[in-house]
Amino acid sequence: MAPGRGQGETESLSRGGEGEQRDDPRHGARLHLDVLLADEVLGGGDLLGIYPEGTRSPDGKLYRGRTGIARMALEAKVPVIPVIMVDTDTAMPIGRRIPRVMRVGIVIGEPLDFSRYAGMENDRYILRSVTDEIMVALQRLGQQEYEDVYASTVKDRLPSRVT
């Protein structure tokens, strides 16, 4: 991780993005509701912020993104604007319940156009490719160390689970 960089990468979609399926049986209904709300937000021309890793990084590294963000961007036919947040690890350290009052920086990248994949939002290989492209853009913006494993897997392996 580069000096001064914090955890908490995100992207804004100028009409699309979300997480991926989990083992929780209620997740399907929750995901459906999230997609409906995202469509409403994006349909109104607003931006939607998404954390593509699906959880907070336990150690400041950038981890593998969940493919829901790619599905939503493709379905909504919108670009993805990569955005990283700086110093969030100082503002809200892991384990802290109340954030410190301070300025958190952001770095905004160039919009990523995925129109070349129009109509392919159900192809899991396309979804993975789009997600990986988004994560590479985030990694370049934040100059973070990248691990090709889900952050939730890393958290599950920790002796004392970090949230």
C-alpha positions in Angstrom: 0.0 0.0 0.0 1.3 3.4 -0.9 2.0 5.9 1.8 -1.0 8.0 2.7 -3.4 5.6 1.0 -6.2 4.1 3.1 -8.7 1.3 2.8 -12.1 1.6 1.4 -11.9 1.6 -2.4 -15.1 2.2 -4.3 -16.4 3.0 -7.7 -19.2 5.2 -8.7 -21.4 4.0 -11.6 -23.1 6.7 -13.5 -26.0 4.2 -13.7 -24.9 0.7 -12.2 -23.0 -1.8 -9.6 -23.3 -4.3 -6.6 -21.9 -7.3 -4.8 -22.2 -11.0 -5.5 -24.2 -14.0 -4.3 -23.5 -15.3 -0.8 -24.5 -18.4 1.2 -27.2 -16.5 3.2 -30.5 -17.8 1.8 -32.0 -14.3 2.3 -29.3 -12.8 0.1 -31.2 -13.5 -3.1 -34.2 -11.4 -2.0 -31.8 -8.7 -0.6 -29.8 -8.7 -3.9 -33.0 -8.4 -5.9 -34.1 -5.4 -3.8 -30.6 -3.8 -4.1 -30.8 -4.2 -7.9 -34.2 -2.6 -8.0 -33.0 0.3 -5.9 -29.9 0.7 -8.0 -32.0 0.7 -11.2 -34.2 3.5 -9.6 -31.1 5.5 -8.7 -29.4 5.0 -12.0 -32.5 5.5 -14.0 -32.9 8.9 -12.4 -29.4 9.8 -13.7 -27.8 9.8 -10.3 -24.5 8.2 -9.3 -24.3 5.0 -7.2 -21.3 4.2 -5.1 -20.3 0.5 -4.8 -17.5 -1.3 -2.9 -16.7 -4.0 -5.4 -14.8 -6.2 -2.8 -18.1 -6.7 -0.9 -16.4 -6.0 2.5 -13.8 -3.8 4.0 -10.2 -4.8 3.5 -8.8 -6.3 6.7 -5.3 -5.0 6.0 -5.4 -2.2 3.5 -4.7 -4.4 0.5 -7.0 -4.5 -2.6 -8.7 -7.8 -3.0 -10.6 -9.6 -5.7 -13.8 -7.8 -6.7 -17.3 -9.4 -6.7 -18.9 -9.6 -10.2 -22.2 -7.9 -9.2 -20.7 -4.5 -10.1 -20.0 -5.7 -13.6 -23.5 -7.2 -14.0 -25.2 -4.0 -12.9 -23.0 -1.8 -15.1 -23.7 -4.0 -18.1 -27.4 -4.2 -17.4 -27.7 -0.5 -16.9 -25.5 0.3 -19.9 -23.4 2.8 -18.0 -19.7 3.5 -17.5 -17.9 2.8 -14.3 -16.0 5.7 -12.7 -13.2 4.2 -10.5 -12.8 6.1 -7.2 -10.5 5.4 -4.3 -10.8 6.9 -0.9 -7.7 7.9 0.9 -7.0 7.8 4.7 -10.2 5.9 5.6 -8.1 3.6 7.7 -7.2 6.6 9.9 -10.8 8.0 9.9 -12.4 4.7 10.8 -9.8 2.1 11.9 -11.0 -1.5 12.0 -12.7 -2.2 15.3 -13.7 1.4 15.9 -17.5 2.1 16.1 -17.5 5.8 15.7 -15.3 7.5 13.0 -12.9 10.3 13.7 -14.0 13.6 12.4 -11.5 14.4 9.6 -11.2 14.9 5.9 -11.0 11.8 3.8 -9.5 12.2 0.3 -10.7 10.8 -2.9 -9.0 10.1 -6.3 -11.3 9.9 -9.3 -10.2 8.0 -12.4 -11.4 8.1 -16.0 -14.7 6.4 -16.8 -14.5 2.8 -18.0 -16.7 2.0 -21.0 -17.9 -1.5 -21.2 -20.4 -1.0 -24.1 -18.3 -3.6 -26.1 -19.9 -6.2 -23.9 -23.5 -5.2 -24.6 -25.9 -8.1 -24.3 -23.4 -10.3 -22.5 -24.3 -9.5 -18.9 -25.2 -13.2 -18.2 -21.8 -14.5 -19.3 -19.8 -15.3 -16.2 -16.5 -15.0 -18.1 -17.4 -11.5 -19.3 -18.5 -10.5 -15.8 -15.2 -11.6 -14.3 -13.3 -9.8 -17.1 -15.1 -6.5 -16.5 -14.8 -6.9 -12.7 -11.0 -7.5 -13.1 -10.7 -4.5 -15.3 -12.4 -2.3 -12.7 -10.1 -3.7 -10.0 -7.0 -3.0 -12.1 -8.1 0.6 -12.6 -8.6 0.9 -8.8 -5.2 -0.6 -8.1 -3.5 1.8 -10.5 -5.3 4.8 -8.9 -4.4 3.8 -5.3 -1.1 1.9 -6.0 -2.2 -0.7 -3.5 -0.9 -4.2 -3.3 -3.5 -6.5 -5.0 -4.3 -10.0 -3.8 -6.4 -12.3 -6.2 -8.5 -13.7 -3.4 -11.7 -12.5 -1.8 -11.3 -10.2 1.2 -14.0 -12.2 3.0 -11.9 -15.4 2.6 -8.9 -13.6 4.2 -11.2 -12.3 7.0 -12.5 -15.9 7.6 -8.9 -17.1 8.0 -8.0 -14.5 10.7 -7.8 -15.8 14.3 -10.2 -13.1 15.5 -12.6 -12.1 12.8 -12.3 -8.4 11.8 -15.3 -6.6 10.5 
